[in-house]
Amino acid sequence: MQPEPVPVPVDAASSPERLLAACAMGERAAFQALYREFSPAAYGLALRVLRDEHLAQDALQEAFTQVWTDASRFDPGSGSARAWIMTLVHRRAVDRVRRDQADRQRGRAWGTGQLVVDHDSVAEIVELRAEHRRVRSALAALTPLQRQVLDLAYHRGMTQAQIADHLGIPLGTAKTRLRDALQRLRLEMEGTT
């Protein structure tokens, strides 16, 4: 027989990490305290990513549902409770953006698939390959630091503040690197036409 889990005592002064531990034990009051503390900032993050109040509310709800169900997975050695919660919110928001984009692309693909258009598919393939070569060439001309910030911003969906935290650099430095990378990429793309 397995021993009964010992409840984690929580009060108004409990740390977010202690509140997460209590959530993992099923303590609703701890979850409510976490929600009160982090939902305003989490909603703001979701709204910045999604730019739609209803979608941001949905992402917030999904993320806090995950906080409740996955609280036992939180590892204090990997970072703060705030960072963990905000990461869950950011992921949900980015997932929502990607899902909406995929839905729009499917709709366009279906719509264009219904049209019968004569076109030269060989010429289209050649054009696409040339464009891919131009992009690869332009990216190769960037510095490793510039490629890194572009990857974090556009492939991983990080904000400038998250890039700065991830790389351990000041926010101004992250902004400058991203701006420089985009300018350089634009110049390289213009130069390879």
C-alpha positions as CSV (number, residue, x, y, z in Angstrom):
1,M,0.0,0.0,0.0
2,Q,1.3,3.4,-1.0
3,P,1.6,6.1,1.7
4,E,-0.9,9.0,1.5
5,P,0.7,12.2,0.0
6,V,1.3,14.9,2.6
7,P,-0.5,18.1,1.7
8,V,1.7,21.1,1.1
9,P,0.7,23.9,3.4
10,V,-0.1,27.2,1.6
11,D,-0.9,30.7,2.8
12,A,-1.1,34.1,1.3
13,A,2.7,34.5,1.5
14,S,3.5,31.1,-0.2
15,S,5.9,31.3,-3.1
16,P,4.7,30.4,-6.6
17,E,6.9,27.2,-6.5
18,R,5.1,26.2,-3.2
19,L,1.8,26.9,-4.8
20,L,2.6,24.7,-7.8
21,A,3.6,21.9,-5.4
22,A,0.3,22.3,-3.7
23,C,-1.5,22.2,-7.0
24,A,0.2,19.0,-7.8
25,M,-1.4,17.6,-4.6
26,G,-4.9,18.8,-5.8
27,E,-5.1,22.0,-3.6
28,R,-7.6,24.2,-5.3
29,A,-6.8,27.2,-3.2
30,A,-3.2,27.1,-4.4
31,F,-4.4,27.0,-8.0
32,Q,-6.7,30.0,-7.3
33,A,-3.8,31.9,-5.8
34,L,-1.6,31.1,-8.8
35,Y,-4.3,32.2,-11.2
36,R,-4.8,35.5,-9.3
37,E,-1.1,36.2,-9.3
38,F,-0.2,35.3,-12.9
39,S,-3.3,35.6,-15.0
40,P,-3.0,39.3,-15.7
41,A,0.5,39.0,-17.1
42,A,-0.3,35.7,-18.8
43,Y,-3.3,37.2,-20.5
44,G,-1.2,40.2,-21.7
45,L,1.3,37.8,-23.2
46,A,-1.4,35.8,-25.0
47,L,-3.0,39.0,-26.3
48,R,0.4,40.3,-27.6
49,V,0.9,37.0,-29.5
50,L,-2.7,36.5,-30.7
51,R,-3.9,40.1,-31.0
52,D,-7.5,38.9,-30.4
53,E,-9.2,39.1,-27.0
54,H,-11.2,35.9,-27.4
55,L,-8.3,33.9,-28.7
56,A,-6.1,35.2,-25.9
57,Q,-8.8,34.2,-23.3
58,D,-8.9,30.7,-24.8
59,A,-5.1,30.4,-24.8
60,L,-5.1,31.5,-21.1
61,Q,-7.7,29.0,-20.1
62,E,-5.9,26.2,-21.9
63,A,-2.6,27.1,-20.4
64,F,-4.0,27.3,-16.8
65,T,-5.8,24.0,-17.4
66,Q,-2.4,22.6,-18.2
67,V,-0.9,24.2,-15.1
68,W,-3.5,22.4,-13.0
69,T,-3.1,19.0,-14.7
70,D,0.7,19.2,-15.1
71,A,1.8,20.9,-11.9
72,S,3.6,17.8,-10.8
73,R,5.8,18.1,-13.8
74,F,7.2,21.5,-12.8
75,D,10.9,21.2,-11.9
76,P,12.1,24.1,-9.7
77,G,15.7,23.3,-10.8
78,S,14.8,24.2,-14.4
79,G,13.5,27.7,-13.7
80,S,11.0,29.7,-11.8
81,A,7.3,29.0,-11.5
82,R,6.6,32.2,-13.3
83,A,8.8,31.3,-16.3
84,W,7.1,27.8,-16.4
85,I,3.6,29.2,-16.4
86,M,4.4,32.0,-18.9
87,T,6.1,29.4,-21.2
88,L,2.9,27.3,-21.1
89,V,0.8,30.4,-22.0
90,H,3.2,31.4,-24.8
91,R,3.2,27.9,-26.3
92,R,-0.6,27.8,-26.2
93,A,-0.8,31.2,-27.9
94,V,1.7,30.3,-30.6
95,D,0.0,26.9,-31.1
96,R,-3.3,28.8,-31.7
97,V,-1.6,31.1,-34.2
98,R,-0.1,28.2,-36.1
99,R,-3.5,26.3,-36.0
100,D,-5.3,29.4,-37.4
101,Q,-2.7,29.8,-40.1
102,A,-2.9,26.1,-41.1
103,D,-6.7,26.4,-41.2
104,R,-6.5,29.5,-43.5
105,Q,-3.9,27.7,-45.7
106,R,-6.1,24.6,-46.0
107,G,-9.1,26.8,-46.9
108,R,-7.0,28.6,-49.6
109,A,-5.6,25.3,-50.8
110,W,-9.1,23.8,-51.1
111,G,-10.4,26.9,-52.8
112,T,-7.6,27.0,-55.3
113,G,-7.8,23.2,-55.7
114,Q,-11.3,23.7,-57.0
115,L,-10.1,26.0,-59.8
116,V,-8.9,24.5,-63.0
117,V,-5.9,26.6,-64.1
118,D,-3.5,25.9,-66.8
119,H,0.0,26.5,-65.7
120,D,3.4,25.4,-66.3
121,S,4.3,23.3,-63.2
122,V,7.9,22.9,-64.3
123,A,8.4,26.6,-64.5
124,E,6.8,27.0,-61.0
125,I,9.1,24.3,-59.5
126,V,12.1,26.0,-61.1
127,E,11.0,29.4,-59.6
128,L,10.5,27.9,-56.2
129,R,13.9,26.2,-56.2
130,A,15.5,29.5,-57.3
131,E,13.7,31.3,-54.4
132,H,14.9,28.7,-51.9
133,R,18.5,29.1,-53.1
134,R,18.2,32.9,-52.7
135,V,16.9,32.5,-49.2
136,R,19.5,29.9,-48.2
137,S,22.2,32.1,-49.7
138,A,21.0,35.2,-47.9
139,L,20.8,33.3,-44.6
140,A,24.3,31.9,-45.1
141,A,25.6,35.5,-45.4
142,L,24.3,36.3,-41.9
143,T,26.5,36.0,-38.8
144,P,25.8,33.0,-36.5
145,L,24.4,35.5,-33.9
146,Q,22.0,37.0,-36.5
147,R,20.8,33.5,-37.6
148,Q,20.3,32.6,-33.9
149,V,18.0,35.5,-33.1
150,L,16.0,35.0,-36.3
151,D,15.6,31.3,-35.4
152,L,14.4,32.2,-31.9
153,A,12.0,34.9,-33.2
154,Y,10.5,33.2,-36.2
155,H,10.9,29.5,-35.7
156,R,10.4,29.3,-32.0
157,G,8.0,32.3,-31.7
158,M,9.9,34.1,-29.0
159,T,9.4,37.7,-28.2
160,Q,12.4,40.1,-28.0
161,A,12.3,39.9,-24.2
162,Q,12.2,36.1,-24.2
163,I,15.2,36.1,-26.6
164,A,17.1,38.4,-24.3
165,D,16.3,36.1,-21.3
166,H,17.1,32.9,-23.3
167,L,20.5,34.3,-24.5
168,G,21.3,36.0,-21.2
169,I,21.7,39.4,-22.9
170,P,20.2,42.8,-22.3
171,L,16.8,43.5,-24.1
172,G,18.4,46.3,-26.1
173,T,21.1,44.0,-27.4
174,A,18.4,41.4,-28.4
175,K,16.4,44.1,-30.2
176,T,19.6,45.4,-32.0
177,R,20.6,41.9,-33.1
178,L,17.1,41.2,-34.5
179,R,16.9,44.5,-36.3
180,D,20.4,44.1,-37.8
181,A,19.6,40.5,-38.8
182,L,16.5,41.6,-40.6
183,Q,18.2,44.5,-42.3
184,R,21.1,42.3,-43.4
185,L,18.7,39.6,-44.7
186,R,16.7,42.1,-46.7
187,L,19.9,43.6,-48.2
188,E,21.1,40.1,-49.1
189,M,17.8,39.1,-50.6
190,E,17.8,42.3,-52.7
191,G,21.4,41.7,-53.8
192,T,20.7,38.2,-55.0
193,T,17.9,39.1,-57.5
